[in-house]
Amino acid sequence: MPLDEPGFLPQEDYEALAAFRYELRRFLQFSEQAAKQQGLTPQQHQALLAMRADSRGGMTIGELGEQLFIQPHSASELTDRLIALDLVAREPEVEDRRRIWLRLTPEATRRLGRLSMVHRDEVVRIRPVLSAILGRLG
C-alpha cells in the first residue's frame, strides 16, 4: 500500500495506538477494582465524580445523563440507586422548585475522596508511560 494512500499509517503508529489502548484498559480495570473496594460500580463512581467536579456543587439528572452518555431514564434509575445507598440527595432549586439538584452526601464525599486519591496516584504513576506512547504518534 503506498504511503500516501488514505488509511495508511506507519507501523509505529499502529504499535503506539495499540499500546495506548492497552494502557487505557489497564487503567479502567484498576478503576473498576478500586470502585468495587468502596462498594461502588464503575458507573456509580463516575456519577459521583461528575457531581463533585461540577463547580455548582451538584447537577440535575439530565446533566448527569449527559456526563455519563446515558439516557435520562437510565440517569434517573442510577440516581435512585445512589439515593438508596445514601450517597446522593435530591434538593429542589430555591428559585424554581420544579428543578431538582443532585448533591453528594457526606458518605459519598468520603468514599469519593478515597477513590480520587488512589486514582490521582495511579494517573501520576502512568503519566510517563502515556506521555512516551503519545510522543511516538506521527
N, CA, C and O atoms as CSV, one atom per row, in Angstrom:
chain,resi,resn,atom,element,x,y,z
A,1,MET,N,N,0.853,-1.175,0.000
A,1,MET,CA,C,0.000,0.000,0.000
A,1,MET,C,C,0.900,1.239,0.000
A,1,MET,O,O,1.791,1.339,0.843
A,2,PRO,N,N,0.691,2.176,-0.915
A,2,PRO,CA,C,1.514,3.386,-0.960
A,2,PRO,C,C,1.341,4.222,0.311
A,2,PRO,O,O,0.272,4.229,0.921
A,3,LEU,N,N,2.401,4.920,0.698
A,3,LEU,CA,C,2.376,5.720,1.924
A,3,LEU,C,C,1.352,6.842,1.890
A,3,LEU,O,O,0.845,7.242,2.938
A,4,ASP,N,N,1.033,7.365,0.692
A,4,ASP,CA,C,0.110,8.491,0.620
A,4,ASP,C,C,-1.350,8.075,0.432
A,4,ASP,O,O,-2.221,8.932,0.286
A,5,GLU,N,N,-1.619,6.784,0.435
A,5,GLU,CA,C,-2.991,6.310,0.271
A,5,GLU,C,C,-3.772,6.532,1.569
A,5,GLU,O,O,-3.247,6.285,2.655
A,6,PRO,N,N,-5.034,7.002,1.463
A,6,PRO,CA,C,-5.831,7.214,2.677
A,6,PRO,C,C,-5.930,5.927,3.501
A,6,PRO,O,O,-6.080,4.833,2.956
A,7,GLY,N,N,-5.843,6.083,4.813
A,7,GLY,CA,C,-5.965,4.934,5.700
A,7,GLY,C,C,-4.642,4.298,6.067
A,7,GLY,O,O,-4.594,3.398,6.905
A,8,PHE,N,N,-3.566,4.758,5.447
A,8,PHE,CA,C,-2.264,4.168,5.754
A,8,PHE,C,C,-1.653,4.855,6.965
A,8,PHE,O,O,-1.664,6.080,7.081
A,9,LEU,N,N,-1.132,4.054,7.843
A,9,LEU,CA,C,-0.352,4.562,8.969
A,9,LEU,C,C,0.940,3.781,9.034
A,9,LEU,O,O,0.972,2.606,8.671
A,10,PRO,N,N,1.991,4.405,9.485
A,10,PRO,CA,C,3.226,3.651,9.677
A,10,PRO,C,C,3.058,2.623,10.798
A,10,PRO,O,O,2.230,2.807,11.689
A,11,GLN,N,N,3.820,1.574,10.756
A,11,GLN,CA,C,3.766,0.505,11.757
A,11,GLN,C,C,3.893,1.062,13.168
A,11,GLN,O,O,3.224,0.586,14.085
A,12,GLU,N,N,4.742,2.063,13.348
A,12,GLU,CA,C,4.965,2.651,14.672
A,12,GLU,C,C,3.675,3.251,15.249
A,12,GLU,O,O,3.444,3.197,16.457
A,13,ASP,N,N,2.840,3.823,14.371
A,13,ASP,CA,C,1.577,4.386,14.853
A,13,ASP,C,C,0.614,3.292,15.306
A,13,ASP,O,O,-0.076,3.449,16.313
A,14,TYR,N,N,0.568,2.191,14.567
A,14,TYR,CA,C,-0.273,1.063,14.998
A,14,TYR,C,C,0.199,0.551,16.358
A,14,TYR,O,O,-0.613,0.265,17.239
A,15,GLU,N,N,1.501,0.438,16.517
A,15,GLU,CA,C,2.053,-0.037,17.788
A,15,GLU,C,C,1.727,0.935,18.921
A,15,GLU,O,O,1.358,0.514,20.017
A,16,ALA,N,N,1.864,2.233,18.655
A,16,ALA,CA,C,1.572,3.231,19.687
A,16,ALA,C,C,0.082,3.236,20.037
A,16,ALA,O,O,-0.279,3.317,21.211
A,17,LEU,N,N,-0.775,3.149,19.029
A,17,LEU,CA,C,-2.219,3.112,19.287
A,17,LEU,C,C,-2.609,1.877,20.095
A,17,LEU,O,O,-3.428,1.958,21.011
A,18,ALA,N,N,-2.019,0.741,19.752
A,18,ALA,CA,C,-2.304,-0.492,20.499
A,18,ALA,C,C,-1.819,-0.364,21.940
A,18,ALA,O,O,-2.513,-0.783,22.867
A,19,ALA,N,N,-0.637,0.208,22.134
A,19,ALA,CA,C,-0.101,0.387,23.482
A,19,ALA,C,C,-0.968,1.358,24.285
A,19,ALA,O,O,-1.210,1.151,25.474
A,20,PHE,N,N,-1.429,2.412,23.626
A,20,PHE,CA,C,-2.282,3.396,24.293
A,20,PHE,C,C,-3.594,2.756,24.749
A,20,PHE,O,O,-4.024,2.942,25.887
A,21,ARG,N,N,-4.223,2.002,23.849
A,21,ARG,CA,C,-5.484,1.341,24.207
A,21,ARG,C,C,-5.261,0.317,25.333
A,21,ARG,O,O,-6.115,0.158,26.205
A,22,TYR,N,N,-4.135,-0.359,25.313
A,22,TYR,CA,C,-3.808,-1.311,26.373
A,22,TYR,C,C,-3.719,-0.587,27.724
A,22,TYR,O,O,-4.281,-1.045,28.719
A,23,GLU,N,N,-3.016,0.534,27.745
A,23,GLU,CA,C,-2.878,1.285,28.999
A,23,GLU,C,C,-4.222,1.838,29.468
A,23,GLU,O,O,-4.493,1.874,30.668
A,24,LEU,N,N,-5.064,2.268,28.525
A,24,LEU,CA,C,-6.410,2.716,28.904
A,24,LEU,C,C,-7.205,1.579,29.551
A,24,LEU,O,O,-7.869,1.780,30.568
A,25,ARG,N,N,-7.135,0.401,28.963
A,25,ARG,CA,C,-7.862,-0.755,29.524
A,25,ARG,C,C,-7.316,-1.115,30.905
A,25,ARG,O,O,-8.078,-1.459,31.809
A,26,ARG,N,N,-5.991,-1.035,31.063
A,26,ARG,CA,C,-5.395,-1.315,32.375
A,26,ARG,C,C,-5.899,-0.320,33.416
A,26,ARG,O,O,-6.233,-0.696,34.540
A,27,PHE,N,N,-5.951,0.953,33.027
A,27,PHE,CA,C,-6.434,1.964,33.963
A,27,PHE,C,C,-7.899,1.727,34.305
A,27,PHE,O,O,-8.287,1.839,35.468
A,28,LEU,N,N,-8.711,1.405,33.313
A,28,LEU,CA,C,-10.129,1.144,33.572
A,28,LEU,C,C,-10.312,-0.065,34.481
A,28,LEU,O,O,-11.197,-0.071,35.336
A,29,GLN,N,N,-9.484,-1.085,34.301
A,29,GLN,CA,C,-9.551,-2.257,35.180
A,29,GLN,C,C,-9.162,-1.863,36.609
A,29,GLN,O,O,-9.815,-2.266,37.572
A,30,PHE,N,N,-8.093,-1.072,36.733
A,30,PHE,CA,C,-7.687,-0.564,38.040
A,30,PHE,C,C,-8.844,0.210,38.685
A,30,PHE,O,O,-9.161,0.007,39.857
A,31,SER,N,N,-9.467,1.099,37.904
A,31,SER,CA,C,-10.548,1.940,38.398
A,31,SER,C,C,-11.744,1.104,38.850
A,31,SER,O,O,-12.347,1.380,39.887
A,32,GLU,N,N,-12.078,0.091,38.070
A,32,GLU,CA,C,-13.200,-0.781,38.418
A,32,GLU,C,C,-12.948,-1.482,39.749
A,32,GLU,O,O,-13.844,-1.566,40.588
A,33,GLN,N,N,-11.728,-1.986,39.942
A,33,GLN,CA,C,-11.399,-2.671,41.193
A,33,GLN,C,C,-11.413,-1.705,42.380
A,33,GLN,O,O,-11.888,-2.049,43.462
A,34,ALA,N,N,-10.892,-0.503,42.171
A,34,ALA,CA,C,-10.882,0.496,43.244
A,34,ALA,C,C,-12.310,0.873,43.638
A,34,ALA,O,O,-12.615,1.004,44.824
A,35,ALA,N,N,-13.179,1.046,42.651
A,35,ALA,CA,C,-14.581,1.372,42.938
A,35,ALA,C,C,-15.242,0.234,43.703
A,35,ALA,O,O,-15.977,0.460,44.664
A,36,LYS,N,N,-14.973,-0.981,43.268
A,36,LYS,CA,C,-15.559,-2.152,43.931
A,36,LYS,C,C,-15.142,-2.197,45.404
A,36,LYS,O,O,-15.947,-2.557,46.263
A,37,GLN,N,N,-13.896,-1.836,45.698
A,37,GLN,CA,C,-13.427,-1.830,47.086
A,37,GLN,C,C,-14.177,-0.805,47.940
A,37,GLN,O,O,-14.245,-0.937,49.162
A,38,GLN,N,N,-14.734,0.206,47.294
A,38,GLN,CA,C,-15.532,1.208,48.010
A,38,GLN,C,C,-17.028,0.896,47.943
A,38,GLN,O,O,-17.857,1.708,48.355
A,39,GLY,N,N,-17.369,-0.290,47.421
A,39,GLY,CA,C,-18.765,-0.697,47.342
A,39,GLY,C,C,-19.541,-0.024,46.226
A,39,GLY,O,O,-20.761,0.115,46.308
A,40,LEU,N,N,-18.834,0.397,45.175
A,40,LEU,CA,C,-19.462,1.107,44.062
A,40,LEU,C,C,-19.233,0.389,42.746
A,40,LEU,O,O,-18.238,-0.315,42.570
A,41,THR,N,N,-20.159,0.575,41.831
A,41,THR,CA,C,-19.930,0.139,40.456
A,41,THR,C,C,-19.144,1.248,39.754
A,41,THR,O,O,-19.115,2.382,40.232
A,42,PRO,N,N,-18.511,0.931,38.629
A,42,PRO,CA,C,-17.812,1.993,37.885
A,42,PRO,C,C,-18.746,3.146,37.502
A,42,PRO,O,O,-18.340,4.307,37.544
A,43,GLN,N,N,-19.982,2.838,37.132
A,43,GLN,CA,C,-20.921,3.891,36.741
A,43,GLN,C,C,-21.297,4.765,37.939
A,43,GLN,O,O,-21.423,5.982,37.804
A,44,GLN,N,N,-21.473,4.153,39.096
A,44,GLN,CA,C,-21.769,4.932,40.298
A,44,GLN,C,C,-20.593,5.839,40.643
A,44,GLN,O,O,-20.781,7.003,40.996
A,45,HIS,N,N,-19.383,5.301,40.537
A,45,HIS,CA,C,-18.185,6.106,40.786
A,45,HIS,C,C,-18.138,7.293,39.834
A,45,HIS,O,O,-17.899,8.423,40.260
A,46,GLN,N,N,-18.363,7.044,38.558
A,46,GLN,CA,C,-18.319,8.120,37.570
A,46,GLN,C,C,-19.393,9.166,37.849
A,46,GLN,O,O,-19.158,10.360,37.665
A,47,ALA,N,N,-20.555,8.731,38.286
A,47,ALA,CA,C,-21.629,9.675,38.612
A,47,ALA,C,C,-21.225,10.570,39.781
A,47,ALA,O,O,-21.408,11.786,39.729
A,48,LEU,N,N,-20.681,9.972,40.827
A,48,LEU,CA,C,-20.256,10.761,41.982
A,48,LEU,C,C,-19.153,11.736,41.593
A,48,LEU,O,O,-19.154,12.888,42.026
A,49,LEU,N,N,-18.222,11.276,40.780
A,49,LEU,CA,C,-17.128,12.140,40.339
A,49,LEU,C,C,-17.653,13.307,39.504
A,49,LEU,O,O,-17.209,14.443,39.675
A,50,ALA,N,N,-18.587,13.032,38.613
A,50,ALA,CA,C,-19.158,14.100,37.782
A,50,ALA,C,C,-19.859,15.142,38.651
A,50,ALA,O,O,-19.728,16.343,38.414
A,51,MET,N,N,-20.601,14.682,39.657
A,51,MET,CA,C,-21.297,15.623,40.536
A,51,MET,C,C,-20.307,16.455,41.345
A,51,MET,O,O,-20.485,17.662,41.508
A,52,ARG,N,N,-19.273,15.806,41.843
A,52,ARG,CA,C,-18.273,16.519,42.655
A,52,ARG,C,C,-17.481,17.508,41.817
A,52,ARG,O,O,-17.115,18.577,42.304
A,53,ALA,N,N,-17.215,17.166,40.571
A,53,ALA,CA,C,-16.418,18.028,39.697
A,53,ALA,C,C,-17.185,19.261,39.245
A,53,ALA,O,O,-16.572,20.258,38.861
A,54,ASP,N,N,-18.495,19.217,39.280
A,54,ASP,CA,C,-19.298,20.350,38.828
A,54,ASP,C,C,-19.094,21.525,39.782
A,54,ASP,O,O,-19.261,21.383,40.993
A,55,SER,N,N,-18.738,22.666,39.243
A,55,SER,CA,C,-18.420,23.836,40.069
A,55,SER,C,C,-19.621,24.359,40.855
A,55,SER,O,O,-19.453,25.140,41.792
A,56,ARG,N,N,-20.819,23.941,40.489
A,56,ARG,CA,C,-22.022,24.375,41.212
A,56,ARG,C,C,-22.315,23.485,42.416
A,56,ARG,O,O,-23.253,23.750,43.168
A,57,GLY,N,N,-21.529,22.442,42.602
A,57,GLY,CA,C,-21.730,21.562,43.744
A,57,GLY,C,C,-22.782,20.497,43.541
A,57,GLY,O,O,-23.201,19.852,44.502
A,58,GLY,N,N,-23.208,20.306,42.333
A,58,GLY,CA,C,-24.200,19.298,42.011
A,58,GLY,C,C,-24.684,19.487,40.593
A,58,GLY,O,O,-24.174,20.332,39.857
A,59,MET,N,N,-25.672,18.696,40.212
A,59,MET,CA,C,-26.217,18.795,38.856
A,59,MET,C,C,-27.602,18.193,38.819
A,59,MET,O,O,-28.058,17.580,39.785
A,60,THR,N,N,-28.261,18.373,37.701
A,60,THR,CA,C,-29.585,17.789,37.512
A,60,THR,C,C,-29.434,16.374,36.952
A,60,THR,O,O,-28.353,15.983,36.513
A,61,ILE,N,N,-30.515,15.623,36.973
A,61,ILE,CA,C,-30.494,14.272,36.407
A,61,ILE,C,C,-30.164,14.327,34.921
A,61,ILE,O,O,-29.406,13.493,34.425
A,62,GLY,N,N,-30.720,15.294,34.208
A,62,GLY,CA,C,-30.425,15.433,32.784
A,62,GLY,C,C,-28.954,15.688,32.526
A,62,GLY,O,O,-28.371,15.117,31.605
A,63,GLU,N,N,-28.351,16.544,33.338
A,63,GLU,CA,C,-26.919,16.830,33.190
A,63,GLU,C,C,-26.084,15.601,33.517
A,63,GLU,O,O,-25.068,15.345,32.871
A,64,LEU,N,N,-26.510,14.846,34.517
A,64,LEU,CA,C,-25.801,13.613,34.852
A,64,LEU,C,C,-25.834,12.649,33.672
A,64,LEU,O,O,-24.819,12.040,33.333
A,65,GLY,N,N,-26.991,12.511,33.052
A,65,GLY,CA,C,-27.106,11.659,31.876
A,65,GLY,C,C,-26.162,12.085,30.771
A,65,GLY,O,O,-25.527,11.246,30.132
A,66,GLU,N,N,-26.066,13.394,30.543
A,66,GLU,CA,C,-25.149,13.904,29.521
A,66,GLU,C,C,-23.704,13.578,29.869
A,66,GLU,O,O,-22.934,13.170,28.999
A,67,GLN,N,N,-23.333,13.751,31.119
A,67,GLN,CA,C,-21.960,13.482,31.549
A,67,GLN,C,C,-21.580,12.014,31.392
A,67,GLN,O,O,-20.437,11.696,31.064
A,68,LEU,N,N,-22.540,11.123,31.626
A,68,LEU,CA,C,-22.267,9.690,31.574
A,68,LEU,C,C,-22.654,9.055,30.239
A,68,LEU,O,O,-22.494,7.848,30.058
A,69,PHE,N,N,-23.167,9.866,29.299
A,69,PHE,CA,C,-23.598,9.362,27.991
A,69,PHE,C,C,-24.675,8.286,28.132
A,69,PHE,O,O,-24.634,7.251,27.467
A,70,ILE,N,N,-25.645,8.559,29.021
A,70,ILE,CA,C,-26.761,7.631,29.203
A,70,ILE,C,C,-28.072,8.394,29.031
A,70,ILE,O,O,-28.113,9.619,29.152
A,71,GLN,N,N,-29.129,7.658,28.751
A,71,GLN,CA,C,-30.453,8.240,28.547
A,71,GLN,C,C,-31.015,8.762,29.878
A,71,GLN,O,O,-30.643,8.274,30.945
A,72,PRO,N,N,-31.910,9.754,29.809
A,72,PRO,CA,C,-32.478,10.314,31.048
A,72,PRO,C,C,-33.095,9.270,31.977
A,72,PRO,O,O,-32.923,9.357,33.193
A,73,HIS,N,N,-33.816,8.276,31.425
A,73,HIS,CA,C,-34.424,7.272,32.310
A,73,HIS,C,C,-33.351,6.444,33.015
A,73,HIS,O,O,-33.537,6.040,34.163
A,74,SER,N,N,-32.237,6.190,32.342
A,74,SER,CA,C,-31.130,5.458,32.973
A,74,SER,C,C,-30.469,6.311,34.048
A,74,SER,O,O,-30.087,5.800,35.101
A,75,ALA,N,N,-30.333,7.605,33.788
A,75,ALA,CA,C,-29.769,8.511,34.793
A,75,ALA,C,C,-30.677,8.576,36.020
A,75,ALA,O,O,-30.197,8.649,37.151
A,76,SER,N,N,-31.977,8.550,35.795
A,76,SER,CA,C,-32.935,8.571,36.899
A,76,SER,C,C,-32.833,7.292,37.731
A,76,SER,O,O,-32.852,7.347,38.960
A,77,GLU,N,N,-32.724,6.149,37.067
A,77,GLU,CA,C,-32.581,4.875,37.782
A,77,GLU,C,C,-31.271,4.838,38.564
A,77,GLU,O,O,-31.241,4.374,39.703
A,78,LEU,N,N,-30.190,5.322,37.958
A,78,LEU,CA,C,-28.899,5.386,38.641
A,78,LEU,C,C,-29.008,6.291,39.870
A,78,LEU,O,O,-28.505,5.955,40.942
A,79,THR,N,N,-29.656,7.420,39.711
A,79,THR,CA,C,-29.855,8.341,40.831
A,79,THR,C,C,-30.637,7.667,41.953
A,79,THR,O,O,-30.280,7.806,43.123
A,80,ASP,N,N,-31.687,6.948,41.618
A,80,ASP,CA,C,-32.473,6.238,42.639
A,80,ASP,C,C,-31.601,5.252,43.410
A,80,ASP,O,O,-31.727,5.135,44.629
A,81,ARG,N,N,-30.715,4.539,42.706
A,81,ARG,CA,C,-29.824,3.586,43.388
A,81,ARG,C,C,-28.846,4.320,44.313
A,81,ARG,O,O,-28.574,3.861,45.422
A,82,LEU,N,N,-28.321,5.459,43.854
A,82,LEU,CA,C,-27.388,6.231,44.684
A,82,LEU,C,C,-28.092,6.812,45.912
A,82,LEU,O,O,-27.500,6.895,46.988
A,83,ILE,N,N,-29.333,7.206,45.752
A,83,ILE,CA,C,-30.108,7.707,46.893
A,83,ILE,C,C,-30.360,6.574,47.886
A,83,ILE,O,O,-30.252,6.776,49.095
A,84,ALA,N,N,-30.694,5.389,47.387
A,84,ALA,CA,C,-30.931,4.231,48.261
A,84,ALA,C,C,-29.674,3.859,49.046
A,84,ALA,O,O,-29.768,3.335,50.156
A,85,LEU,N,N,-28.497,4.128,48.474
A,85,LEU,CA,C,-27.224,3.858,49.150
A,85,LEU,C,C,-26.799,5.016,50.055
A,85,LEU,O,O,-25.719,4.976,50.644
A,86,ASP,N,N,-27.634,6.037,50.166
A,86,ASP,CA,C,-27.344,7.246,50.944
A,86,ASP,C,C,-26.078,7.950,50.449
A,86,ASP,O,O,-25.276,8.442,51.243
A,87,LEU,N,N,-25.914,7.988,49.122
A,87,LEU,CA,C,-24.758,8.656,48.530
A,87,LEU,C,C,-25.136,9.961,47.836
A,87,LEU,O,O,-24.284,10.823,47.617
A,88,VAL,N,N,-26.397,10.102,47.497
A,88,VAL,CA,C,-26.875,11.297,46.799
A,88,VAL,C,C,-28.195,11.729,47.425
A,88,VAL,O,O,-29.000,10.901,47.851
A,89,ALA,N,N,-28.397,13.025,47.469
A,89,ALA,CA,C,-29.664,13.595,47.943
A,89,ALA,C,C,-30.242,14.479,46.847
A,89,ALA,O,O,-29.508,15.145,46.117
A,90,ARG,N,N,-31.560,14.476,46.744
A,90,ARG,CA,C,-32.257,15.387,45.822
A,90,ARG,C,C,-32.624,16.652,46.591
A,90,ARG,O,O,-33.142,16.589,47.706
A,91,GLU,N,N,-32.348,17.797,45.979
A,91,GLU,CA,C,-32.703,19.075,46.599
A,91,GLU,C,C,-33.384,19.962,45.572
A,91,GLU,O,O,-32.836,20.186,44.493
A,92,PRO,N,N,-34.573,20.473,45.888
A,92,PRO,CA,C,-35.229,21.403,44.956
A,92,PRO,C,C,-34.430,22.706,44.868
A,92,PRO,O,O,-33.872,23.173,45.860
A,93,GLU,N,N,-34.387,23.278,43.674
A,93,GLU,CA,C,-33.731,24.570,43.484
A,93,GLU,C,C,-34.558,25.642,44.185
A,93,GLU,O,O,-35.787,25.583,44.178
A,94,VAL,N,N,-33.899,26.606,44.781
A,94,VAL,CA,C,-34.591,27.649,45.543
A,94,VAL,C,C,-35.478,28.496,44.631
A,94,VAL,O,O,-36.636,28.751,44.961
A,95,GLU,N,N,-34.945,28.935,43.481
A,95,GLU,CA,C,-35.701,29.822,42.587
A,95,GLU,C,C,-36.797,29.095,41.815
A,95,GLU,O,O,-37.846,29.674,41.533
A,96,ASP,N,N,-36.565,27.846,41.476
A,96,ASP,CA,C,-37.532,27.081,40.680
A,96,ASP,C,C,-37.644,25.691,41.293
A,96,ASP,O,O,-36.851,24.804,40.976
A,97,ARG,N,N,-38.607,25.504,42.151
A,97,ARG,CA,C,-38.708,24.256,42.913
A,97,ARG,C,C,-39.020,23.046,42.040
A,97,ARG,O,O,-38.956,21.911,42.514
A,98,ARG,N,N,-39.358,23.272,40.769
A,98,ARG,CA,C,-39.557,22.145,39.850
A,98,ARG,C,C,-38.221,21.530,39.443
A,98,ARG,O,O,-38.156,20.363,39.057
A,99,ARG,N,N,-37.171,22.316,39.531
A,99,ARG,CA,C,-35.834,21.855,39.138
A,99,ARG,C,C,-35.174,21.196,40.350
A,99,ARG,O,O,-35.104,21.790,41.427
A,100,ILE,N,N,-34.695,19.972,40.168
A,100,ILE,CA,C,-34.116,19.194,41.269
A,100,ILE,C,C,-32.608,19.051,41.068
A,100,ILE,O,O,-32.141,18.671,39.995
A,101,TRP,N,N,-31.864,19.363,42.119
A,101,TRP,CA,C,-30.411,19.217,42.104
A,101,TRP,C,C,-30.019,17.922,42.805
A,101,TRP,O,O,-30.640,17.525,43.791
A,102,LEU,N,N,-29.003,17.283,42.296
A,102,LEU,CA,C,-28.420,16.104,42.932
A,102,LEU,C,C,-27.161,16.554,43.657
A,102,LEU,O,O,-26.289,17.196,43.072
A,103,ARG,N,N,-27.079,16.212,44.925
A,103,ARG,CA,C,-25.931,16.610,45.742
A,103,ARG,C,C,-25.361,15.377,46.432
A,103,ARG,O,O,-26.093,14.451,46.782
A,104,LEU,N,N,-24.047,15.379,46.622
A,104,LEU,CA,C,-23.397,14.279,47.327
A,104,LEU,C,C,-23.680,14.370,48.821
A,104,LEU,O,O,-23.751,15.459,49.391
A,105,THR,N,N,-23.840,13.215,49.435
A,105,THR,CA,C,-23.965,13.152,50.889
A,105,THR,C,C,-22.556,13.103,51.484
A,105,THR,O,O,-21.588,12.887,50.755
A,106,PRO,N,N,-22.431,13.301,52.796
A,106,PRO,CA,C,-21.109,13.180,53.422
A,106,PRO,C,C,-20.469,11.805,53.178
A,106,PRO,O,O,-19.255,11.716,52.989
A,107,GLU,N,N,-21.267,10.744,53.181
A,107,GLU,CA,C,-20.721,9.405,52.915
A,107,GLU,C,C,-20.153,9.324,51.506
A,107,GLU,O,O,-19.075,8.763,51.305
A,108,ALA,N,N,-20.854,9.870,50.540
A,108,ALA,CA,C,-20.355,9.873,49.159
A,108,ALA,C,C,-19.061,10.669,49.068
A,108,ALA,O,O,-18.128,10.271,48.370
A,109,THR,N,N,-19.007,11.786,49.769
A,109,THR,CA,C,-17.805,12.621,49.751
A,109,THR,C,C,-16.614,11.854,50.311
A,109,THR,O,O,-15.508,11.956,49.781
A,110,ARG,N,N,-16.830,11.087,51.378
A,110,ARG,CA,C,-15.742,10.287,51.962
A,110,ARG,C,C,-15.270,9.209,50.985
A,110,ARG,O,O,-14.073,9.077,50.727
A,111,ARG,N,N,-16.216,8.443,50.444
A,111,ARG,CA,C,-15.839,7.368,49.513
A,111,ARG,C,C,-15.154,7.923,48.276
A,111,ARG,O,O,-14.134,7.399,47.828
A,112,LEU,N,N,-15.720,8.980,47.733
A,112,LEU,CA,C,-15.142,9.567,46.529
A,112,LEU,C,C,-13.763,10.148,46.814
A,112,LEU,O,O,-12.874,10.076,45.965
A,113,GLY,N,N,-13.576,10.715,47.984
A,113,GLY,CA,C,-12.254,11.234,48.352
A,113,GLY,C,C,-11.206,10.142,48.346
A,113,GLY,O,O,-10.113,10.329,47.812
A,114,ARG,N,N,-11.530,8.994,48.940
A,114,ARG,CA,C,-10.580,7.869,48.949
A,114,ARG,C,C,-10.311,7.385,47.531
A,114,ARG,O,O,-9.164,7.148,47.152
A,115,LEU,N,N,-11.374,7.241,46.755
A,115,LEU,CA,C,-11.219,6.783,45.369
A,115,LEU,C,C,-10.404,7.767,44.540
A,115,LEU,O,O,-9.541,7.364,43.760
A,116,SER,N,N,-10.671,9.024,44.704
A,116,SER,CA,C,-9.975,10.035,43.905
A,116,SER,C,C,-8.493,10.091,44.242
A,116,SER,O,O,-7.668,10.330,43.360
A,117,MET,N,N,-8.148,9.876,45.497
A,117,MET,CA,C,-6.731,9.865,45.874
A,117,MET,C,C,-5.988,8.727,45.187
A,117,MET,O,O,-4.903,8.937,44.644
A,118,VAL,N,N,-6.559,7.523,45.203
A,118,VAL,CA,C,-5.855,6.403,44.569
A,118,VAL,C,C,-5.846,6.551,43.051
A,118,VAL,O,O,-4.893,6.130,42.396
A,119,HIS,N,N,-6.897,7.145,42.487
A,119,HIS,CA,C,-6.913,7.380,41.042
A,119,HIS,C,C,-5.872,8.425,40.643
A,119,HIS,O,O,-5.161,8.259,39.652
A,120,ARG,N,N,-5.792,9.492,41.418
A,120,ARG,CA,C,-4.776,10.508,41.127
A,120,ARG,C,C,-3.381,9.898,41.186
A,120,ARG,O,O,-2.551,10.152,40.314
A,121,ASP,N,N,-3.126,9.095,42.212
A,121,ASP,CA,C,-1.815,8.457,42.336
A,121,ASP,C,C,-1.526,7.541,41.154
A,121,ASP,O,O,-0.397,7.499,40.664
A,122,GLU,N,N,-2.530,6.812,40.696
A,122,GLU,CA,C,-2.340,5.913,39.556
A,122,GLU,C,C,-2.089,6.707,38.274
A,122,GLU,O,O,-1.244,6.320,37.467
A,123,VAL,N,N,-2.806,7.800,38.080
A,123,VAL,CA,C,-2.583,8.631,36.890
A,123,VAL,C,C,-1.167,9.207,36.913
A,123,VAL,O,O,-0.490,9.236,35.886
A,124,VAL,N,N,-0.726,9.660,38.078
A,124,VAL,CA,C,0.646,10.176,38.193
A,124,VAL,C,C,1.644,9.068,37.874
A,124,VAL,O,O,2.651,9.311,37.210
A,125,ARG,N,N,1.369,7.857,38.344
A,125,ARG,CA,C,2.272,6.734,38.096
A,125,ARG,C,C,2.364,6.395,36.610
A,125,ARG,O,O,3.453,6.111,36.110
A,126,ILE,N,N,1.238,6.421,35.899
A,126,ILE,CA,C,1.265,6.012,34.487
A,126,ILE,C,C,1.514,7.180,33.529
A,126,ILE,O,O,1.657,6.967,32.325
A,127,ARG,N,N,1.566,8.391,34.041
A,127,ARG,CA,C,1.779,9.552,33.170
A,127,ARG,C,C,3.011,9.404,32.285
A,127,ARG,O,O,2.912,9.677,31.089
A,128,PRO,N,N,4.171,8.987,32.806
A,128,PRO,CA,C,5.333,8.850,31.919
A,128,PRO,C,C,5.115,7.822,30.804
A,128,PRO,O,O,5.572,8.012,29.677
A,129,VAL,N,N,4.418,6.741,31.126
A,129,VAL,CA,C,4.137,5.708,30.121
A,129,VAL,C,C,3.244,6.280,29.027
A,129,VAL,O,O,3.521,6.107,27.840
A,130,LEU,N,N,2.169,6.965,29.427
A,130,LEU,CA,C,1.255,7.546,28.445
A,130,LEU,C,C,1.942,8.636,27.627
A,130,LEU,O,O,1.735,8.728,26.417
A,131,SER,N,N,2.749,9.453,28.276
A,131,SER,CA,C,3.468,10.506,27.548
A,131,SER,C,C,4.404,9.914,26.510
A,131,SER,O,O,4.504,10.424,25.394
A,132,ALA,N,N,5.091,8.838,26.878
A,132,ALA,CA,C,6.002,8.190,25.928
A,132,ALA,C,C,5.229,7.621,24.740
A,132,ALA,O,O,5.658,7.748,23.593
A,133,ILE,N,N,4.106,7.003,25.018
A,133,ILE,CA,C,3.285,6.435,23.935
A,133,ILE,C,C,2.785,7.553,23.017
A,133,ILE,O,O,2.895,7.449,21.795
A,134,LEU,N,N,2.245,8.607,23.594
A,134,LEU,CA,C,1.717,9.712,22.792
A,134,LEU,C,C,2.825,10.394,21.993
A,134,LEU,O,O,2.596,10.868,20.881
A,135,GLY,N,N,4.008,10.439,22.560
A,135,GLY,CA,C,5.148,11.025,21.850
A,135,GLY,C,C,5.566,10.227,20.627
A,135,GLY,O,O,6.213,10.760,19.726
A,136,ARG,N,N,5.200,8.950,20.592
A,136,ARG,CA,C,5.549,8.097,19.444
A,136,ARG,C,C,4.607,8.284,18.267
A,136,ARG,O,O,4.928,7.876,17.150
A,137,LEU,N,N,3.448,8.893,18.497
A,137,LEU,CA,C,2.476,9.036,17.404
A,137,LEU,C,C,2.909,10.118,16.430
A,137,LEU,O,O,3.329,11.209,16.817
A,138,GLY,N,N,2.792,9.776,15.143
A,138,GLY,CA,C,3.133,10.538,13.973
A,138,GLY,C,C,3.256,11.982,14.076
A,138,GLY,O,O,3.548,12.649,13.083
